[in-house]
């Protein structure tokens, strides 16, 4: 059963940390150790920039 994971990098250092975590998840997916679907969404200032208003 495929699990769904929301990727919410946020602002500041969150982008860099989440990017590294996604690399680990992608490695495990390629090794068939995980059956997950990743969906990224902007939050914080990035969400405001993407949508134009809160």
Biopython code that builds the backbone (N, CA, C, O; Angstrom):
import numpy as np
from Bio.PDB.StructureBuilder import StructureBuilder

atoms = [
    (1, "UNK", "N", (0.835, -1.165, 0.000)),
    (1, "UNK", "CA", (0.000, 0.000, 0.000)),
    (1, "UNK", "C", (0.893, 1.246, 0.000)),
    (1, "UNK", "O", (1.758, 1.400, 0.863)),
    (2, "UNK", "N", (0.678, 2.109, -0.956)),
    (2, "UNK", "CA", (1.466, 3.331, -1.064)),
    (2, "UNK", "C", (1.059, 4.334, 0.007)),
    (2, "UNK", "O", (-0.118, 4.655, 0.165)),
    (3, "UNK", "N", (2.046, 4.816, 0.731)),
    (3, "UNK", "CA", (1.826, 5.856, 1.735)),
    (3, "UNK", "C", (2.089, 7.215, 1.084)),
    (3, "UNK", "O", (2.922, 7.325, 0.185)),
    (4, "UNK", "N", (1.390, 8.228, 1.534)),
    (4, "UNK", "CA", (1.581, 9.580, 1.017)),
    (4, "UNK", "C", (2.298, 10.417, 2.071)),
    (4, "UNK", "O", (1.950, 10.393, 3.252)),
    (5, "UNK", "N", (3.312, 11.162, 1.613)),
    (5, "UNK", "CA", (4.081, 12.020, 2.508)),
    (5, "UNK", "C", (4.050, 13.438, 1.959)),
    (5, "UNK", "O", (4.373, 13.666, 0.794)),
    (6, "UNK", "N", (3.663, 14.386, 2.798)),
    (6, "UNK", "CA", (3.682, 15.799, 2.417)),
    (6, "UNK", "C", (5.074, 16.358, 2.683)),
    (6, "UNK", "O", (5.623, 16.196, 3.772)),
    (7, "UNK", "N", (5.626, 17.005, 1.694)),
    (7, "UNK", "CA", (6.932, 17.639, 1.808)),
    (7, "UNK", "C", (6.685, 19.142, 1.941)),
    (7, "UNK", "O", (6.211, 19.785, 1.005)),
    (8, "UNK", "N", (7.011, 19.693, 3.114)),
    (8, "UNK", "CA", (6.756, 21.098, 3.419)),
    (8, "UNK", "C", (8.058, 21.772, 3.854)),
    (8, "UNK", "O", (8.324, 21.891, 5.050)),
    (9, "UNK", "N", (8.872, 22.213, 2.887)),
    (9, "UNK", "CA", (10.184, 22.744, 3.232)),
    (9, "UNK", "C", (10.169, 24.053, 4.009)),
    (9, "UNK", "O", (11.083, 24.307, 4.794)),
    (10, "UNK", "N", (9.169, 24.879, 3.814)),
    (10, "UNK", "CA", (9.102, 26.137, 4.558)),
    (10, "UNK", "C", (10.171, 27.121, 4.137)),
    (10, "UNK", "O", (10.584, 27.157, 2.978)),
    (11, "UNK", "N", (10.612, 27.920, 5.095)),
    (11, "UNK", "CA", (11.572, 28.995, 4.831)),
    (11, "UNK", "C", (12.909, 28.690, 5.504)),
    (11, "UNK", "O", (13.040, 27.732, 6.266)),
    (12, "UNK", "N", (13.887, 29.526, 5.200)),
    (12, "UNK", "CA", (15.184, 29.410, 5.860)),
    (12, "UNK", "C", (15.882, 28.098, 5.563)),
    (12, "UNK", "O", (15.918, 27.645, 4.419)),
    (13, "UNK", "N", (16.435, 27.493, 6.603)),
    (13, "UNK", "CA", (17.213, 26.261, 6.464)),
    (13, "UNK", "C", (16.350, 25.051, 6.107)),
    (13, "UNK", "O", (16.871, 24.026, 5.668)),
    (14, "UNK", "N", (15.050, 25.164, 6.291)),
    (14, "UNK", "CA", (14.142, 24.051, 5.997)),
    (14, "UNK", "C", (14.289, 23.509, 4.590)),
    (14, "UNK", "O", (14.196, 22.300, 4.376)),
    (15, "UNK", "N", (14.518, 24.392, 3.627)),
    (15, "UNK", "CA", (14.655, 23.960, 2.232)),
    (15, "UNK", "C", (15.831, 23.003, 2.065)),
    (15, "UNK", "O", (15.716, 21.973, 1.399)),
    (16, "UNK", "N", (16.962, 23.353, 2.676)),
    (16, "UNK", "CA", (18.155, 22.519, 2.541)),
    (16, "UNK", "C", (17.993, 21.191, 3.279)),
    (16, "UNK", "O", (18.403, 20.146, 2.774)),
    (17, "UNK", "N", (17.409, 21.229, 4.450)),
    (17, "UNK", "CA", (17.236, 20.004, 5.241)),
    (17, "UNK", "C", (16.260, 19.052, 4.563)),
    (17, "UNK", "O", (16.509, 17.849, 4.479)),
    (18, "UNK", "N", (15.153, 19.596, 4.083)),
    (18, "UNK", "CA", (14.146, 18.759, 3.431)),
    (18, "UNK", "C", (14.703, 18.171, 2.139)),
    (18, "UNK", "O", (14.415, 17.018, 1.815)),
    (19, "UNK", "N", (15.493, 18.937, 1.399)),
    (19, "UNK", "CA", (16.088, 18.419, 0.159)),
    (19, "UNK", "C", (16.951, 17.190, 0.436)),
    (19, "UNK", "O", (16.915, 16.228, -0.331)),
    (20, "UNK", "N", (17.720, 17.210, 1.517)),
    (20, "UNK", "CA", (18.555, 16.057, 1.875)),
    (20, "UNK", "C", (17.699, 14.878, 2.332)),
    (20, "UNK", "O", (18.005, 13.729, 2.010)),
    (21, "UNK", "N", (16.645, 15.150, 3.070)),
    (21, "UNK", "CA", (15.745, 14.075, 3.511)),
    (21, "UNK", "C", (15.067, 13.413, 2.315)),
    (21, "UNK", "O", (14.875, 12.197, 2.301)),
    (22, "UNK", "N", (14.706, 14.210, 1.315)),
    (22, "UNK", "CA", (14.073, 13.662, 0.109)),
    (22, "UNK", "C", (15.054, 12.762, -0.638)),
    (22, "UNK", "O", (14.643, 11.759, -1.221)),
    (23, "UNK", "N", (16.337, 13.102, -0.631)),
    (23, "UNK", "CA", (17.341, 12.233, -1.260)),
    (23, "UNK", "C", (17.355, 10.856, -0.597)),
    (23, "UNK", "O", (17.449, 9.837, -1.281)),
    (24, "UNK", "N", (17.261, 10.826, 0.720)),
    (24, "UNK", "CA", (17.236, 9.552, 1.451)),
    (24, "UNK", "C", (15.978, 8.769, 1.090)),
    (24, "UNK", "O", (16.045, 7.566, 0.838)),
    (25, "UNK", "N", (14.843, 9.441, 1.064)),
    (25, "UNK", "CA", (13.582, 8.775, 0.716)),
    (25, "UNK", "C", (13.650, 8.236, -0.710)),
    (25, "UNK", "O", (13.227, 7.109, -0.964)),
    (26, "UNK", "N", (14.182, 9.035, -1.650)),
    (26, "UNK", "CA", (14.306, 8.577, -3.037)),
    (26, "UNK", "C", (15.215, 7.356, -3.140)),
    (26, "UNK", "O", (14.935, 6.444, -3.918)),
    (27, "UNK", "N", (16.298, 7.326, -2.367)),
    (27, "UNK", "CA", (17.194, 6.167, -2.357)),
    (27, "UNK", "C", (16.451, 4.921, -1.884)),
    (27, "UNK", "O", (16.567, 3.856, -2.490)),
    (28, "UNK", "N", (15.691, 5.059, -0.806)),
    (28, "UNK", "CA", (14.943, 3.921, -0.273)),
    (28, "UNK", "C", (13.844, 3.475, -1.231)),
    (28, "UNK", "O", (13.549, 2.283, -1.326)),
    (29, "UNK", "N", (13.240, 4.417, -1.937)),
    (29, "UNK", "CA", (12.231, 4.061, -2.941)),
    (29, "UNK", "C", (12.868, 3.264, -4.075)),
    (29, "UNK", "O", (12.306, 2.268, -4.531)),
    (30, "UNK", "N", (14.045, 3.704, -4.531)),
    (30, "UNK", "CA", (14.733, 3.023, -5.627)),
    (30, "UNK", "C", (15.150, 1.613, -5.227)),
    (30, "UNK", "O", (15.226, 0.721, -6.071)),
    (31, "UNK", "N", (15.419, 1.415, -3.943)),
    (31, "UNK", "CA", (15.823, 0.109, -3.416)),
    (31, "UNK", "C", (14.609, -0.754, -3.051)),
    (31, "UNK", "O", (14.760, -1.849, -2.511)),
    (32, "UNK", "N", (13.413, -0.253, -3.351)),
    (32, "UNK", "CA", (12.144, -0.923, -3.029)),
    (32, "UNK", "C", (11.955, -1.149, -1.534)),
    (32, "UNK", "O", (11.216, -2.047, -1.129)),
    (33, "UNK", "N", (12.616, -0.342, -0.718)),
    (33, "UNK", "CA", (12.448, -0.445, 0.732)),
    (33, "UNK", "C", (11.249, 0.369, 1.208)),
    (33, "UNK", "O", (10.723, 0.134, 2.296)),
    (34, "UNK", "N", (10.820, 1.332, 0.383)),
    (34, "UNK", "CA", (9.664, 2.163, 0.730)),
    (34, "UNK", "C", (8.710, 2.233, -0.449)),
    (34, "UNK", "O", (9.132, 2.240, -1.606)),
    (35, "UNK", "N", (7.432, 2.285, -0.148)),
    (35, "UNK", "CA", (6.403, 2.497, -1.163)),
    (35, "UNK", "C", (5.664, 3.769, -0.765)),
    (35, "UNK", "O", (4.637, 3.726, -0.087)),
    (36, "UNK", "N", (6.214, 4.905, -1.203)),
    (36, "UNK", "CA", (5.643, 6.195, -0.817)),
    (36, "UNK", "C", (5.474, 7.100, -2.033)),
    (36, "UNK", "O", (6.153, 6.952, -3.049)),
    (37, "UNK", "N", (4.557, 8.028, -1.891)),
    (37, "UNK", "CA", (4.331, 9.071, -2.885)),
    (37, "UNK", "C", (4.594, 10.403, -2.190)),
    (37, "UNK", "O", (4.020, 10.686, -1.138)),
    (38, "UNK", "N", (5.462, 11.213, -2.780)),
    (38, "UNK", "CA", (5.799, 12.503, -2.187)),
    (38, "UNK", "C", (5.028, 13.613, -2.887)),
    (38, "UNK", "O", (4.911, 13.623, -4.113)),
    (39, "UNK", "N", (4.512, 14.532, -2.114)),
    (39, "UNK", "CA", (3.813, 15.705, -2.659)),
    (39, "UNK", "C", (4.348, 16.927, -1.933)),
    (39, "UNK", "O", (4.248, 17.029, -0.710)),
    (40, "UNK", "N", (4.922, 17.862, -2.700)),
    (40, "UNK", "CA", (5.499, 19.065, -2.099)),
    (40, "UNK", "C", (4.511, 20.220, -2.189)),
    (40, "UNK", "O", (3.804, 20.375, -3.186)),
    (41, "UNK", "N", (4.473, 21.019, -1.145)),
    (41, "UNK", "CA", (3.619, 22.202, -1.109)),
    (41, "UNK", "C", (4.375, 23.329, -0.412)),
    (41, "UNK", "O", (5.099, 23.092, 0.554)),
    (42, "UNK", "N", (4.206, 24.550, -0.901)),
    (42, "UNK", "CA", (4.882, 25.680, -0.261)),
    (42, "UNK", "C", (4.162, 26.110, 1.015)),
    (42, "UNK", "O", (2.932, 26.148, 1.057)),
    (43, "UNK", "N", (4.928, 26.430, 2.046)),
    (43, "UNK", "CA", (4.369, 26.952, 3.298)),
    (43, "UNK", "C", (5.210, 28.150, 3.737)),
    (43, "UNK", "O", (6.312, 28.360, 3.229)),
    (44, "UNK", "N", (4.698, 28.918, 4.664)),
    (44, "UNK", "CA", (5.425, 30.087, 5.159)),
    (44, "UNK", "C", (5.560, 31.142, 4.079)),
    (44, "UNK", "O", (4.641, 31.353, 3.288)),
    (45, "UNK", "N", (6.697, 31.798, 4.048)),
    (45, "UNK", "CA", (6.945, 32.847, 3.063)),
    (45, "UNK", "C", (6.904, 32.331, 1.635)),
    (45, "UNK", "O", (6.462, 33.041, 0.732)),
    (46, "UNK", "N", (7.359, 31.103, 1.419)),
    (46, "UNK", "CA", (7.316, 30.512, 0.078)),
    (46, "UNK", "C", (5.875, 30.335, -0.388)),
    (46, "UNK", "O", (5.567, 30.544, -1.562)),
    (47, "UNK", "N", (5.001, 29.953, 0.525)),
    (47, "UNK", "CA", (3.580, 29.819, 0.195)),
    (47, "UNK", "C", (2.962, 31.163, -0.127)),
    (47, "UNK", "O", (2.165, 31.289, -1.056)),
    (48, "UNK", "N", (3.334, 32.162, 0.645)),
    (48, "UNK", "CA", (2.839, 33.521, 0.398)),
    (48, "UNK", "C", (3.318, 34.010, -0.963)),
    (48, "UNK", "O", (2.540, 34.586, -1.723)),
    (49, "UNK", "N", (4.592, 33.784, -1.278)),
    (49, "UNK", "CA", (5.137, 34.195, -2.574)),
    (49, "UNK", "C", (4.440, 33.471, -3.725)),
    (49, "UNK", "O", (4.181, 34.072, -4.768)),
    (50, "UNK", "N", (4.137, 32.191, -3.545)),
    (50, "UNK", "CA", (3.509, 31.399, -4.600)),
    (50, "UNK", "C", (2.055, 31.801, -4.837)),
    (50, "UNK", "O", (1.587, 31.805, -5.976)),
    (51, "UNK", "N", (1.340, 32.140, -3.761)),
    (51, "UNK", "CA", (-0.091, 32.419, -3.868)),
    (51, "UNK", "C", (-0.431, 33.906, -3.869)),
    (51, "UNK", "O", (-1.505, 34.294, -4.329)),
    (52, "UNK", "N", (0.464, 34.732, -3.363)),
    (52, "UNK", "CA", (0.227, 36.160, -3.367)),
    (52, "UNK", "C", (-0.490, 36.697, -2.151)),
    (52, "UNK", "O", (-0.456, 37.903, -1.906)),
    (53, "UNK", "N", (-1.134, 35.848, -1.387)),
    (53, "UNK", "CA", (-1.795, 36.263, -0.143)),
    (53, "UNK", "C", (-2.005, 35.040, 0.735)),
    (53, "UNK", "O", (-2.040, 33.912, 0.244)),
    (54, "UNK", "N", (-2.144, 35.267, 2.037)),
    (54, "UNK", "CA", (-2.293, 34.110, 2.932)),
    (54, "UNK", "C", (-3.620, 33.395, 2.768)),
    (54, "UNK", "O", (-3.878, 32.407, 3.456)),
]
sb = StructureBuilder()
sb.init_structure("model")
sb.init_model(0)
sb.init_chain("A")
sb.init_seg("    ")
for serial, (resi, resn, name, xyz) in enumerate(atoms, 1):
    if name == "N":
        sb.init_residue(resn, " ", resi, " ")
    sb.init_atom(name, np.array(xyz, "f"), 0.0, 1.0, " ", f" {name:<3s}", serial, name[0])
structure = sb.get_structure()
